Amino acid sequence: MPLTKEQIKKLQNWMVTKGVSNTCPSCGKNVWETGDIIGQIPYAKGALTIGVSSPMVQVGCKNCGFVRLYSATIIGLA
């Protein structure tokens, strides 16, 4: 699900208040874009699924393609 302008602003504000680094750990650049909120990701151990995570919001580096995932629930987006 694409983020609205209001959700993007909320994400940006949350990242600032939490002190999230703007430097990409892969390439060292500071050129990010927000992605979509993606569905829950199952935790699995072997063939047994033991739980699910919250929905995630993607933040990707426009230089190298590195992707960060943040809990949309904790941020207040889901």
C-alpha positions in Angstrom: 0.0 0.0 0.0 1.6 3.3 -1.0 2.1 5.9 1.7 0.1 9.2 1.7 1.9 12.5 2.0 0.8 12.7 5.6 2.2 9.2 6.3 5.5 10.2 4.7 5.7 13.3 6.9 4.9 11.2 10.0 7.7 8.7 9.0 10.2 11.5 8.4 9.3 13.1 11.8 9.6 9.7 13.6 13.0 9.1 12.0 14.3 12.5 13.2 12.9 12.1 16.8 14.5 8.6 17.0 17.9 9.8 15.7 17.9 7.5 12.7 21.0 8.0 10.6 20.6 9.4 7.1 23.8 7.7 6.0 23.3 4.5 4.0 25.2 1.7 5.6 25.9 0.2 2.2 27.2 3.1 0.1 27.5 6.1 2.5 25.2 8.3 0.5 22.2 10.2 1.8 19.6 9.8 -1.0 16.5 8.0 0.4 13.0 7.4 -0.8 10.0 5.9 0.9 8.4 2.8 -0.4 5.2 1.1 0.4 3.8 -0.5 3.5 4.3 -4.2 2.9 2.4 -7.1 4.6 3.4 -9.1 7.5 6.6 -11.1 7.2 6.4 -14.6 8.9 9.1 -15.7 11.3 10.1 -19.2 10.4 12.4 -21.8 12.0 12.9 -24.6 9.6 9.5 -25.6 8.2 7.6 -24.3 11.3 6.2 -20.7 11.1 6.3 -19.4 14.7 4.7 -16.0 14.3 4.4 -12.9 12.2 5.9 -9.4 12.4 4.0 -6.2 12.1 3.5 -4.6 8.7 6.7 -2.9 7.5 7.4 0.4 5.7 10.3 0.4 3.2 12.9 3.1 3.0 15.3 2.7 0.1 18.6 4.2 -0.9 18.2 5.7 -4.4 22.0 5.3 -5.0 22.6 1.6 -4.3 19.2 0.1 -3.6 19.8 -0.8 0.0 16.4 -1.2 1.7 15.6 -0.5 5.4 12.4 -2.0 6.9 10.6 -0.3 9.9 7.6 -1.4 11.8 4.6 0.5 10.5 2.8 -0.3 13.7 5.4 1.2 16.0 5.6 4.3 13.9 1.8 4.6 13.9 1.3 4.1 10.2 -0.7 0.9 10.4 
